[in-house]
């Protein structure tokens, strides 16, 4: 594993007839003054501030 590779776990709450939660994972890959996010999740204000401190953000969305 790469030393600067980070994973964050979040959940999506789905309300239909039943309430269910689906886990999601986001990878954060810093590279100098750039950061690549893979499969983004929603962050709170503290998470966004920490992300901004890492540098320029690029987003990569994987589709199946």
mmCIF file as Biopython writes it, N, C-alpha, C and O atoms, coordinates in Angstrom:
data_model
#
loop_
_atom_site.group_PDB
_atom_site.id
_atom_site.type_symbol
_atom_site.label_atom_id
_atom_site.label_alt_id
_atom_site.label_comp_id
_atom_site.label_asym_id
_atom_site.label_entity_id
_atom_site.label_seq_id
_atom_site.pdbx_PDB_ins_code
_atom_site.Cartn_x
_atom_site.Cartn_y
_atom_site.Cartn_z
_atom_site.occupancy
_atom_site.B_iso_or_equiv
_atom_site.auth_seq_id
_atom_site.auth_asym_id
_atom_site.pdbx_PDB_model_num
ATOM 1   N N  . UNK A ? 1  ? 0.842   -1.180 0.000   1.0 0.0 1  A 1 
ATOM 2   C CA . UNK A ? 1  ? 0.000   0.000  0.000   1.0 0.0 1  A 1 
ATOM 3   C C  . UNK A ? 1  ? 0.885   1.239  0.000   1.0 0.0 1  A 1 
ATOM 4   O O  . UNK A ? 1  ? 1.971   1.225  0.579   1.0 0.0 1  A 1 
ATOM 5   N N  . UNK A ? 2  ? 0.441   2.284  -0.628  1.0 0.0 2  A 1 
ATOM 6   C CA . UNK A ? 2  ? 1.176   3.532  -0.687  1.0 0.0 2  A 1 
ATOM 7   C C  . UNK A ? 2  ? 1.067   4.269  0.647   1.0 0.0 2  A 1 
ATOM 8   O O  . UNK A ? 2  ? -0.003  4.271  1.255   1.0 0.0 2  A 1 
ATOM 9   N N  . UNK A ? 3  ? 2.148   4.893  1.115   1.0 0.0 3  A 1 
ATOM 10  C CA . UNK A ? 3  ? 2.101   5.554  2.421   1.0 0.0 3  A 1 
ATOM 11  C C  . UNK A ? 3  ? 1.184   6.780  2.457   1.0 0.0 3  A 1 
ATOM 12  O O  . UNK A ? 3  ? 0.690   7.132  3.528   1.0 0.0 3  A 1 
ATOM 13  N N  . UNK A ? 4  ? 0.947   7.431  1.334   1.0 0.0 4  A 1 
ATOM 14  C CA . UNK A ? 4  ? 0.110   8.631  1.310   1.0 0.0 4  A 1 
ATOM 15  C C  . UNK A ? 4  ? -1.283  8.378  0.758   1.0 0.0 4  A 1 
ATOM 16  O O  . UNK A ? 4  ? -1.955  9.317  0.332   1.0 0.0 4  A 1 
ATOM 17  N N  . UNK A ? 5  ? -1.723  7.144  0.757   1.0 0.0 5  A 1 
ATOM 18  C CA . UNK A ? 5  ? -3.050  6.796  0.264   1.0 0.0 5  A 1 
ATOM 19  C C  . UNK A ? 5  ? -3.995  6.687  1.460   1.0 0.0 5  A 1 
ATOM 20  O O  . UNK A ? 5  ? -3.717  5.955  2.411   1.0 0.0 5  A 1 
ATOM 21  N N  . UNK A ? 6  ? -5.117  7.419  1.409   1.0 0.0 6  A 1 
ATOM 22  C CA . UNK A ? 6  ? -6.057  7.438  2.526   1.0 0.0 6  A 1 
ATOM 23  C C  . UNK A ? 6  ? -7.429  6.985  2.062   1.0 0.0 6  A 1 
ATOM 24  O O  . UNK A ? 6  ? -7.805  7.211  0.912   1.0 0.0 6  A 1 
ATOM 25  N N  . UNK A ? 7  ? -8.178  6.345  2.953   1.0 0.0 7  A 1 
ATOM 26  C CA . UNK A ? 7  ? -9.540  5.917  2.665   1.0 0.0 7  A 1 
ATOM 27  C C  . UNK A ? 7  ? -10.480 6.506  3.702   1.0 0.0 7  A 1 
ATOM 28  O O  . UNK A ? 7  ? -10.171 6.526  4.893   1.0 0.0 7  A 1 
ATOM 29  N N  . UNK A ? 8  ? -11.631 6.986  3.243   1.0 0.0 8  A 1 
ATOM 30  C CA . UNK A ? 8  ? -12.679 7.484  4.120   1.0 0.0 8  A 1 
ATOM 31  C C  . UNK A ? 8  ? -13.937 6.688  3.838   1.0 0.0 8  A 1 
ATOM 32  O O  . UNK A ? 8  ? -14.218 6.362  2.684   1.0 0.0 8  A 1 
ATOM 33  N N  . UNK A ? 9  ? -14.689 6.373  4.862   1.0 0.0 9  A 1 
ATOM 34  C CA . UNK A ? 9  ? -15.921 5.615  4.719   1.0 0.0 9  A 1 
ATOM 35  C C  . UNK A ? 9  ? -17.105 6.500  5.086   1.0 0.0 9  A 1 
ATOM 36  O O  . UNK A ? 9  ? -17.060 7.223  6.082   1.0 0.0 9  A 1 
ATOM 37  N N  . UNK A ? 10 ? -18.151 6.444  4.293   1.0 0.0 10 A 1 
ATOM 38  C CA . UNK A ? 10 ? -19.372 7.185  4.555   1.0 0.0 10 A 1 
ATOM 39  C C  . UNK A ? 10 ? -20.573 6.312  4.275   1.0 0.0 10 A 1 
ATOM 40  O O  . UNK A ? 10 ? -20.428 5.155  3.882   1.0 0.0 10 A 1 
ATOM 41  N N  . UNK A ? 11 ? -21.764 6.860  4.476   1.0 0.0 11 A 1 
ATOM 42  C CA . UNK A ? 11 ? -22.990 6.110  4.239   1.0 0.0 11 A 1 
ATOM 43  C C  . UNK A ? 11 ? -23.985 6.962  3.472   1.0 0.0 11 A 1 
ATOM 44  O O  . UNK A ? 11 ? -24.038 8.182  3.626   1.0 0.0 11 A 1 
ATOM 45  N N  . UNK A ? 12 ? -24.768 6.295  2.648   1.0 0.0 12 A 1 
ATOM 46  C CA . UNK A ? 12 ? -25.906 6.919  1.990   1.0 0.0 12 A 1 
ATOM 47  C C  . UNK A ? 12 ? -27.150 6.356  2.659   1.0 0.0 12 A 1 
ATOM 48  O O  . UNK A ? 12 ? -27.295 5.142  2.804   1.0 0.0 12 A 1 
ATOM 49  N N  . UNK A ? 13 ? -28.034 7.238  3.058   1.0 0.0 13 A 1 
ATOM 50  C CA . UNK A ? 13 ? -29.279 6.794  3.669   1.0 0.0 13 A 1 
ATOM 51  C C  . UNK A ? 13 ? -30.366 6.821  2.601   1.0 0.0 13 A 1 
ATOM 52  O O  . UNK A ? 13 ? -30.605 7.852  1.971   1.0 0.0 13 A 1 
ATOM 53  N N  . UNK A ? 14 ? -31.020 5.681  2.402   1.0 0.0 14 A 1 
ATOM 54  C CA . UNK A ? 14 ? -32.068 5.543  1.395   1.0 0.0 14 A 1 
ATOM 55  C C  . UNK A ? 14 ? -33.388 5.328  2.107   1.0 0.0 14 A 1 
ATOM 56  O O  . UNK A ? 14 ? -33.535 4.398  2.900   1.0 0.0 14 A 1 
ATOM 57  N N  . UNK A ? 15 ? -34.350 6.198  1.819   1.0 0.0 15 A 1 
ATOM 58  C CA . UNK A ? 15 ? -35.671 6.052  2.430   1.0 0.0 15 A 1 
ATOM 59  C C  . UNK A ? 15 ? -36.699 5.768  1.353   1.0 0.0 15 A 1 
ATOM 60  O O  . UNK A ? 15 ? -37.051 6.651  0.571   1.0 0.0 15 A 1 
ATOM 61  N N  . UNK A ? 16 ? -37.167 4.570  1.314   1.0 0.0 16 A 1 
ATOM 62  C CA . UNK A ? 16 ? -38.276 4.198  0.437   1.0 0.0 16 A 1 
ATOM 63  C C  . UNK A ? 16 ? -39.331 3.638  1.388   1.0 0.0 16 A 1 
ATOM 64  O O  . UNK A ? 16 ? -39.783 4.351  2.284   1.0 0.0 16 A 1 
ATOM 65  N N  . UNK A ? 17 ? -39.720 2.416  1.221   1.0 0.0 17 A 1 
ATOM 66  C CA . UNK A ? 17 ? -40.601 1.786  2.202   1.0 0.0 17 A 1 
ATOM 67  C C  . UNK A ? 17 ? -39.817 1.408  3.449   1.0 0.0 17 A 1 
ATOM 68  O O  . UNK A ? 17 ? -40.360 1.388  4.553   1.0 0.0 17 A 1 
ATOM 69  N N  . UNK A ? 18 ? -38.545 1.110  3.266   1.0 0.0 18 A 1 
ATOM 70  C CA . UNK A ? 18 ? -37.670 0.772  4.384   1.0 0.0 18 A 1 
ATOM 71  C C  . UNK A ? 18 ? -36.513 1.755  4.398   1.0 0.0 18 A 1 
ATOM 72  O O  . UNK A ? 18 ? -36.099 2.252  3.351   1.0 0.0 18 A 1 
ATOM 73  N N  . UNK A ? 19 ? -36.000 2.030  5.565   1.0 0.0 19 A 1 
ATOM 74  C CA . UNK A ? 19 ? -34.818 2.870  5.664   1.0 0.0 19 A 1 
ATOM 75  C C  . UNK A ? 19 ? -33.609 1.953  5.649   1.0 0.0 19 A 1 
ATOM 76  O O  . UNK A ? 19 ? -33.507 1.033  6.462   1.0 0.0 19 A 1 
ATOM 77  N N  . UNK A ? 20 ? -32.704 2.202  4.736   1.0 0.0 20 A 1 
ATOM 78  C CA . UNK A ? 20 ? -31.494 1.393  4.677   1.0 0.0 20 A 1 
ATOM 79  C C  . UNK A ? 20 ? -30.303 2.306  4.470   1.0 0.0 20 A 1 
ATOM 80  O O  . UNK A ? 20 ? -30.446 3.433  3.994   1.0 0.0 20 A 1 
ATOM 81  N N  . UNK A ? 21 ? -29.147 1.823  4.824   1.0 0.0 21 A 1 
ATOM 82  C CA . UNK A ? 21 ? -27.912 2.576  4.666   1.0 0.0 21 A 1 
ATOM 83  C C  . UNK A ? 21 ? -26.953 1.765  3.819   1.0 0.0 21 A 1 
ATOM 84  O O  . UNK A ? 21 ? -26.819 0.554  3.996   1.0 0.0 21 A 1 
ATOM 85  N N  . UNK A ? 22 ? -26.287 2.445  2.894   1.0 0.0 22 A 1 
ATOM 86  C CA . UNK A ? 22 ? -25.320 1.810  2.012   1.0 0.0 22 A 1 
ATOM 87  C C  . UNK A ? 22 ? -23.968 2.461  2.284   1.0 0.0 22 A 1 
ATOM 88  O O  . UNK A ? 22 ? -23.841 3.684  2.229   1.0 0.0 22 A 1 
ATOM 89  N N  . UNK A ? 23 ? -22.965 1.648  2.575   1.0 0.0 23 A 1 
ATOM 90  C CA . UNK A ? 23 ? -21.635 2.180  2.829   1.0 0.0 23 A 1 
ATOM 91  C C  . UNK A ? 23 ? -20.947 2.562  1.524   1.0 0.0 23 A 1 
ATOM 92  O O  . UNK A ? 23 ? -21.122 1.904  0.498   1.0 0.0 23 A 1 
ATOM 93  N N  . UNK A ? 24 ? -20.156 3.640  1.580   1.0 0.0 24 A 1 
ATOM 94  C CA . UNK A ? 24 ? -19.357 4.076  0.439   1.0 0.0 24 A 1 
ATOM 95  C C  . UNK A ? 24 ? -17.953 4.358  0.930   1.0 0.0 24 A 1 
ATOM 96  O O  . UNK A ? 24 ? -17.751 4.702  2.095   1.0 0.0 24 A 1 
ATOM 97  N N  . UNK A ? 25 ? -16.995 4.214  0.054   1.0 0.0 25 A 1 
ATOM 98  C CA . UNK A ? 25 ? -15.599 4.487  0.384   1.0 0.0 25 A 1 
ATOM 99  C C  . UNK A ? 25 ? -15.028 5.489  -0.608  1.0 0.0 25 A 1 
ATOM 100 O O  . UNK A ? 25 ? -15.336 5.441  -1.799  1.0 0.0 25 A 1 
ATOM 101 N N  . UNK A ? 26 ? -14.195 6.399  -0.109  1.0 0.0 26 A 1 
ATOM 102 C CA . UNK A ? 26 ? -13.517 7.365  -0.954  1.0 0.0 26 A 1 
ATOM 103 C C  . UNK A ? 26 ? -12.018 7.211  -0.729  1.0 0.0 26 A 1 
ATOM 104 O O  . UNK A ? 26 ? -11.560 7.094  0.408   1.0 0.0 26 A 1 
ATOM 105 N N  . UNK A ? 27 ? -11.268 7.212  -1.812  1.0 0.0 27 A 1 
ATOM 106 C CA . UNK A ? 27 ? -9.808  7.192  -1.723  1.0 0.0 27 A 1 
ATOM 107 C C  . UNK A ? 27 ? -9.292  8.607  -1.940  1.0 0.0 27 A 1 
ATOM 108 O O  . UNK A ? 27 ? -9.780  9.333  -2.806  1.0 0.0 27 A 1 
ATOM 109 N N  . UNK A ? 28 ? -8.295  8.992  -1.141  1.0 0.0 28 A 1 
ATOM 110 C CA . UNK A ? 28 ? -7.644  10.295 -1.261  1.0 0.0 28 A 1 
ATOM 111 C C  . UNK A ? 28 ? -6.178  10.024 -1.582  1.0 0.0 28 A 1 
ATOM 112 O O  . UNK A ? 28 ? -5.466  9.406  -0.789  1.0 0.0 28 A 1 
ATOM 113 N N  . UNK A ? 29 ? -5.733  10.487 -2.744  1.0 0.0 29 A 1 
ATOM 114 C CA . UNK A ? 29 ? -4.371  10.216 -3.205  1.0 0.0 29 A 1 
ATOM 115 C C  . UNK A ? 29 ? -3.636  11.543 -3.380  1.0 0.0 29 A 1 
ATOM 116 O O  . UNK A ? 29 ? -3.803  12.203 -4.406  1.0 0.0 29 A 1 
ATOM 117 N N  . UNK A ? 30 ? -2.823  11.949 -2.397  1.0 0.0 30 A 1 
ATOM 118 C CA . UNK A ? 30 ? -2.058  13.185 -2.538  1.0 0.0 30 A 1 
ATOM 119 C C  . UNK A ? 30 ? -0.827  12.973 -3.422  1.0 0.0 30 A 1 
ATOM 120 O O  . UNK A ? 30 ? -0.196  11.917 -3.388  1.0 0.0 30 A 1 
ATOM 121 N N  . UNK A ? 31 ? -0.496  14.005 -4.218  1.0 0.0 31 A 1 
ATOM 122 C CA . UNK A ? 31 ? 0.675   13.958 -5.087  1.0 0.0 31 A 1 
ATOM 123 C C  . UNK A ? 31 ? 1.232   15.378 -5.203  1.0 0.0 31 A 1 
ATOM 124 O O  . UNK A ? 31 ? 0.826   16.143 -6.077  1.0 0.0 31 A 1 
ATOM 125 N N  . UNK A ? 32 ? 2.142   15.709 -4.335  1.0 0.0 32 A 1 
ATOM 126 C CA . UNK A ? 32 ? 2.675   17.069 -4.315  1.0 0.0 32 A 1 
ATOM 127 C C  . UNK A ? 32 ? 1.596   18.047 -3.908  1.0 0.0 32 A 1 
ATOM 128 O O  . UNK A ? 32 ? 1.013   17.921 -2.831  1.0 0.0 32 A 1 
ATOM 129 N N  . UNK A ? 33 ? 1.319   19.046 -4.782  1.0 0.0 33 A 1 
ATOM 130 C CA . UNK A ? 33 ? 0.285   20.044 -4.491  1.0 0.0 33 A 1 
ATOM 131 C C  . UNK A ? 33 ? -1.062  19.670 -5.091  1.0 0.0 33 A 1 
ATOM 132 O O  . UNK A ? 33 ? -1.977  20.493 -5.112  1.0 0.0 33 A 1 
ATOM 133 N N  . UNK A ? 34 ? -1.198  18.453 -5.575  1.0 0.0 34 A 1 
ATOM 134 C CA . UNK A ? 34 ? -2.452  17.957 -6.142  1.0 0.0 34 A 1 
ATOM 135 C C  . UNK A ? 34 ? -2.980  16.806 -5.297  1.0 0.0 34 A 1 
ATOM 136 O O  . UNK A ? 34 ? -2.218  16.053 -4.691  1.0 0.0 34 A 1 
ATOM 137 N N  . UNK A ? 35 ? -4.307  16.691 -5.274  1.0 0.0 35 A 1 
ATOM 138 C CA . UNK A ? 35 ? -4.975  15.604 -4.563  1.0 0.0 35 A 1 
ATOM 139 C C  . UNK A ? 35 ? -6.022  15.026 -5.498  1.0 0.0 35 A 1 
ATOM 140 O O  . UNK A ? 35 ? -6.806  15.769 -6.088  1.0 0.0 35 A 1 
ATOM 141 N N  . UNK A ? 36 ? -6.041  13.705 -5.639  1.0 0.0 36 A 1 
ATOM 142 C CA . UNK A ? 36 ? -7.055  13.046 -6.445  1.0 0.0 36 A 1 
ATOM 143 C C  . UNK A ? 36 ? -8.015  12.320 -5.519  1.0 0.0 36 A 1 
ATOM 144 O O  . UNK A ? 36 ? -7.593  11.568 -4.641  1.0 0.0 36 A 1 
ATOM 145 N N  . UNK A ? 37 ? -9.310  12.548 -5.718  1.0 0.0 37 A 1 
ATOM 146 C CA . UNK A ? 37 ? -10.353 11.870 -4.952  1.0 0.0 37 A 1 
ATOM 147 C C  . UNK A ? 37 ? -11.009 10.841 -5.863  1.0 0.0 37 A 1 
ATOM 148 O O  . UNK A ? 37 ? -11.396 11.158 -6.987  1.0 0.0 37 A 1 
ATOM 149 N N  . UNK A ? 38 ? -11.134 9.620  -5.380  1.0 0.0 38 A 1 
ATOM 150 C CA . UNK A ? 38 ? -11.759 8.543  -6.141  1.0 0.0 38 A 1 
ATOM 151 C C  . UNK A ? 38 ? -13.047 8.147  -5.433  1.0 0.0 38 A 1 
ATOM 152 O O  . UNK A ? 38 ? -13.033 7.811  -4.249  1.0 0.0 38 A 1 
ATOM 153 N N  . UNK A ? 39 ? -14.171 8.186  -6.166  1.0 0.0 39 A 1 
ATOM 154 C CA . UNK A ? 39 ? -15.495 7.860  -5.620  1.0 0.0 39 A 1 
ATOM 155 C C  . UNK A ? 39 ? -15.820 8.733  -4.408  1.0 0.0 39 A 1 
ATOM 156 O O  . UNK A ? 39 ? -15.882 8.248  -3.278  1.0 0.0 39 A 1 
ATOM 157 N N  . UNK A ? 40 ? -16.024 10.009 -4.656  1.0 0.0 40 A 1 
ATOM 158 C CA . UNK A ? 40 ? -16.195 10.984 -3.582  1.0 0.0 40 A 1 
ATOM 159 C C  . UNK A ? 40 ? -17.404 10.701 -2.706  1.0 0.0 40 A 1 
ATOM 160 O O  . UNK A ? 40 ? -18.410 10.145 -3.145  1.0 0.0 40 A 1 
ATOM 161 N N  . UNK A ? 41 ? -17.263 11.107 -1.447  1.0 0.0 41 A 1 
ATOM 162 C CA . UNK A ? 41 ? -18.359 11.083 -0.485  1.0 0.0 41 A 1 
ATOM 163 C C  . UNK A ? 41 ? -18.508 12.497 0.069   1.0 0.0 41 A 1 
ATOM 164 O O  . UNK A ? 41 ? -17.603 13.320 -0.068  1.0 0.0 41 A 1 
ATOM 165 N N  . UNK A ? 42 ? -19.632 12.772 0.685   1.0 0.0 42 A 1 
ATOM 166 C CA . UNK A ? 42 ? -19.878 14.091 1.267   1.0 0.0 42 A 1 
ATOM 167 C C  . UNK A ? 42 ? -19.077 14.237 2.550   1.0 0.0 42 A 1 
ATOM 168 O O  . UNK A ? 42 ? -19.035 13.328 3.378   1.0 0.0 42 A 1 
ATOM 169 N N  . UNK A ? 43 ? -18.438 15.400 2.705   1.0 0.0 43 A 1 
ATOM 170 C CA . UNK A ? 43 ? -17.642 15.693 3.887   1.0 0.0 43 A 1 
ATOM 171 C C  . UNK A ? 43 ? -18.283 16.816 4.688   1.0 0.0 43 A 1 
ATOM 172 O O  . UNK A ? 43 ? -18.985 17.660 4.132   1.0 0.0 43 A 1 
ATOM 173 N N  . UNK A ? 44 ? -18.038 16.823 6.004   1.0 0.0 44 A 1 
ATOM 174 C CA . UNK A ? 44 ? -18.494 17.942 6.813   1.0 0.0 44 A 1 
ATOM 175 C C  . UNK A ? 44 ? -17.512 19.102 6.652   1.0 0.0 44 A 1 
ATOM 176 O O  . UNK A ? 44 ? -16.523 18.980 5.929   1.0 0.0 44 A 1 
ATOM 177 N N  . UNK A ? 45 ? -17.775 20.215 7.314   1.0 0.0 45 A 1 
ATOM 178 C CA . UNK A ? 45 ? -16.936 21.406 7.171   1.0 0.0 45 A 1 
ATOM 179 C C  . UNK A ? 45 ? -15.489 21.144 7.576   1.0 0.0 45 A 1 
ATOM 180 O O  . UNK A ? 45 ? -14.568 21.637 6.925   1.0 0.0 45 A 1 
ATOM 181 N N  . UNK A ? 46 ? -15.282 20.381 8.635   1.0 0.0 46 A 1 
ATOM 182 C CA . UNK A ? 46 ? -13.919 20.069 9.074   1.0 0.0 46 A 1 
ATOM 183 C C  . UNK A ? 46 ? -13.196 19.216 8.030   1.0 0.0 46 A 1 
ATOM 184 O O  . UNK A ? 46 ? -12.011 19.426 7.775   1.0 0.0 46 A 1 
ATOM 185 N N  . UNK A ? 47 ? -13.892 18.270 7.435   1.0 0.0 47 A 1 
ATOM 186 C CA . UNK A ? 47 ? -13.313 17.428 6.396   1.0 0.0 47 A 1 
ATOM 187 C C  . UNK A ? 47 ? -12.964 18.222 5.151   1.0 0.0 47 A 1 
ATOM 188 O O  . UNK A ? 47 ? -11.922 17.996 4.536   1.0 0.0 47 A 1 
ATOM 189 N N  . UNK A ? 48 ? -13.842 19.163 4.774   1.0 0.0 48 A 1 
ATOM 190 C CA . UNK A ? 48 ? -13.574 20.006 3.613   1.0 0.0 48 A 1 
ATOM 191 C C  . UNK A ? 48 ? -12.365 20.916 3.853   1.0 0.0 48 A 1 
ATOM 192 O O  . UNK A ? 48 ? -11.556 21.136 2.952   1.0 0.0 48 A 1 
ATOM 193 N N  . UNK A ? 49 ? -12.253 21.436 5.065   1.0 0.0 49 A 1 
ATOM 194 C CA . UNK A ? 49 ? -11.106 22.292 5.396   1.0 0.0 49 A 1 
ATOM 195 C C  . UNK A ? 49 ? -9.806  21.499 5.334   1.0 0.0 49 A 1 
ATOM 196 O O  . UNK A ? 49 ? -8.800  21.992 4.824   1.0 0.0 49 A 1 
ATOM 197 N N  . UNK A ? 50 ? -9.825  20.270 5.854   1.0 0.0 50 A 1 
ATOM 198 C CA . UNK A ? 50 ? -8.629  19.420 5.809   1.0 0.0 50 A 1 
ATOM 199 C C  . UNK A ? 50 ? -8.268  19.081 4.362   1.0 0.0 50 A 1 
ATOM 200 O O  . UNK A ? 50 ? -7.090  19.044 4.006   1.0 0.0 50 A 1 
ATOM 201 N N  . UNK A ? 51 ? -9.272  18.837 3.538   1.0 0.0 51 A 1 
ATOM 202 C CA . UNK A ? 51 ? -9.044  18.534 2.122   1.0 0.0 51 A 1 
ATOM 203 C C  . UNK A ? 51 ? -8.456  19.744 1.399   1.0 0.0 51 A 1 
ATOM 204 O O  . UNK A ? 51 ? -7.522  19.599 0.610   1.0 0.0 51 A 1 
ATOM 205 N N  . UNK A ? 52 ? -8.990  20.928 1.658   1.0 0.0 52 A 1 
ATOM 206 C CA . UNK A ? 52 ? -8.475  22.150 1.038   1.0 0.0 52 A 1 
ATOM 207 C C  . UNK A ? 52 ? -7.013  22.388 1.400   1.0 0.0 52 A 1 
ATOM 208 O O  . UNK A ? 52 ? -6.254  22.922 0.591   1.0 0.0 52 A 1 
ATOM 209 N N  . UNK A ? 53 ? -6.617  22.002 2.595   1.0 0.0 53 A 1 
ATOM 210 C CA . UNK A ? 53 ? -5.243  22.203 3.043   1.0 0.0 53 A 1 
ATOM 211 C C  . UNK A ? 53 ? -4.254  21.310 2.284   1.0 0.0 53 A 1 
ATOM 212 O O  . UNK A ? 53 ? -3.055  21.589 2.273   1.0 0.0 53 A 1 
ATOM 213 N N  . UNK A ? 54 ? -4.746  20.243 1.653   1.0 0.0 54 A 1 
ATOM 214 C CA . UNK A ? 54 ? -3.868  19.316 0.938   1.0 0.0 54 A 1 
ATOM 215 C C  . UNK A ? 54 ? -3.441  19.839 -0.429  1.0 0.0 54 A 1 
ATOM 216 O O  . UNK A ? 54 ? -2.396  19.432 -0.937  1.0 0.0 54 A 1 
ATOM 217 N N  . UNK A ? 55 ? -4.223  20.730 -1.037  1.0 0.0 55 A 1 
ATOM 218 C CA . UNK A ? 55 ? -3.836  21.277 -2.348  1.0 0.0 55 A 1 
ATOM 219 C C  . UNK A ? 55 ? -4.971  21.286 -3.343  1.0 0.0 55 A 1 
ATOM 220 O O  . UNK A ? 55 ? -6.142  21.252 -2.967  1.0 0.0 55 A 1 
ATOM 221 N N  . UNK A ? 56 ? -4.613  21.335 -4.641  1.0 0.0 56 A 1 
ATOM 222 C CA . UNK A ? 56 ? -5.595  21.349 -5.733  1.0 0.0 56 A 1 
ATOM 223 C C  . UNK A ? 56 ? -6.282  19.989 -5.814  1.0 0.0 56 A 1 
ATOM 224 O O  . UNK A ? 56 ? -5.620  18.952 -5.768  1.0 0.0 56 A 1 
ATOM 225 N N  . UNK A ? 57 ? -7.601  19.993 -5.932  1.0 0.0 57 A 1 
ATOM 226 C CA . UNK A ? 57 ? -8.372  18.753 -5.896  1.0 0.0 57 A 1 
ATOM 227 C C  . UNK A ? 57 ? -8.818  18.347 -7.293  1.0 0.0 57 A 1 
ATOM 228 O O  . UNK A ? 57 ? -9.373  19.159 -8.034  1.0 0.0 57 A 1 
ATOM 229 N N  . UNK A ? 58 ? -8.574  17.088 -7.652  1.0 0.0 58 A 1 
ATOM 230 C CA . UNK A ? 58 ? -9.079  16.468 -8.879  1.0 0.0 58 A 1 
ATOM 231 C C  . UNK A ? 58 ? -10.011 15.349 -8.453  1.0 0.0 58 A 1 
ATOM 232 O O  . UNK A ? 58 ? -9.745  14.661 -7.467  1.0 0.0 58 A 1 
ATOM 233 N N  . UNK A ? 59 ? -11.102 15.158 -9.183  1.0 0.0 59 A 1 
ATOM 234 C CA . UNK A ? 59 ? -12.093 14.133 -8.837  1.0 0.0 59 A 1 
ATOM 235 C C  . UNK A ? 59 ? -12.130 13.076 -9.934  1.0 0.0 59 A 1 
ATOM 236 O O  . UNK A ? 59 ? -12.202 13.398 -11.120 1.0 0.0 59 A 1 
ATOM 237 N N  . UNK A ? 60 ? -12.078 11.809 -9.523  1.0 0.0 60 A 1 
ATOM 238 C CA . UNK A ? 60 ? -12.185 10.685 -10.437 1.0 0.0 60 A 1 
ATOM 239 C C  . UNK A ? 60 ? -13.362 9.837  -9.997  1.0 0.0 60 A 1 
ATOM 240 O O  . UNK A ? 60 ? -13.373 9.320  -8.880  1.0 0.0 60 A 1 
ATOM 241 N N  . UNK A ? 61 ? -14.353 9.688  -10.865 1.0 0.0 61 A 1 
ATOM 242 C CA . UNK A ? 61 ? -15.541 8.905  -10.557 1.0 0.0 61 A 1 
ATOM 243 C C  . UNK A ? 61 ? -15.486 7.616  -11.359 1.0 0.0 61 A 1 
ATOM 244 O O  . UNK A ? 61 ? -15.426 7.641  -12.588 1.0 0.0 61 A 1 
ATOM 245 N N  . UNK A ? 62 ? -15.508 6.491  -10.658 1.0 0.0 62 A 1 
ATOM 246 C CA . UNK A ? 62 ? -15.492 5.185  -11.316 1.0 0.0 62 A 1 
ATOM 247 C C  . UNK A ? 62 ? -16.930 4.742  -11.563 1.0 0.0 62 A 1 
ATOM 248 O O  . UNK A ? 62 ? -17.786 4.878  -10.689 1.0 0.0 62 A 1 
ATOM 249 N N  . UNK A ? 63 ? -17.190 4.217  -12.740 1.0 0.0 63 A 1 
ATOM 250 C CA . UNK A ? 63 ? -18.524 3.735  -13.068 1.0 0.0 63 A 1 
ATOM 251 C C  . UNK A ? 63 ? -18.462 2.252  -13.373 1.0 0.0 63 A 1 
ATOM 252 O O  . UNK A ? 63 ? -17.479 1.751  -13.919 1.0 0.0 63 A 1 
ATOM 253 N N  . UNK A ? 64 ? -19.523 1.564  -13.015 1.0 0.0 64 A 1 
ATOM 254 C CA . UNK A ? 64 ? -19.564 0.132  -13.312 1.0 0.0 64 A 1 
ATOM 255 C C  . UNK A ? 64 ? -20.426 -0.148 -14.524 1.0 0.0 64 A 1 
ATOM 256 O O  . UNK A ? 64 ? -20.575 -1.304 -14.921 1.0 0.0 64 A 1 
#
